[in-house]
Amino acid sequence: MSQNHANKSSRKARNKAARLYAVQAVYQMAANDQKADLVIQDFKDNRLEEKVDDQEMVFPDGTLFTNIVRGVEVRETDIEPVITTILNSRGASTAENPKLLTDLLMRSILLCGGFELMAHQDVDGPVIINDYVDVSHAFFSGQESKLINGVLDAAFKAFRDGL
């Protein structure tokens, strides 16, 4: 993608693209047991300018992308217990449905969203939640998006209100 094309994209579109790519990067880290810096470099070298179905994609905000991926790596142990507690409190017990935390894609979405809600206090929570729900629509066609919305909404309250 040309730098000129990237400059034509709105900030909102670039942030949304950064969140999508961050989820993919966190997924890659988990699936291949890789560190954030290696995956970030791989994305910068090979993925961020790819075309999908011969269409140029919105070039993501590189700073936001890097911040999310590194942040998930560093803060995962702070985020995951909150997400697990929320899932269990919603009756979405991991014992009854182990897919909830073992599905790497769902887990990646929840970790990225959880990190941003915790660490990016300057960004409106509903904007973050909406973008990750949109990301989930790209991968899931069932009730997963509703679950992700509910979990991230509860995480927003937990991280921002201390509930």
Summary of the structure (lengths in Angstrom):
residues: 163
radius of gyration: 15.4
end to end distance: 43.3
largest distance: 49.8
contacts: 487
relative contact order: 0.13
helix: 74%
strand: 2%
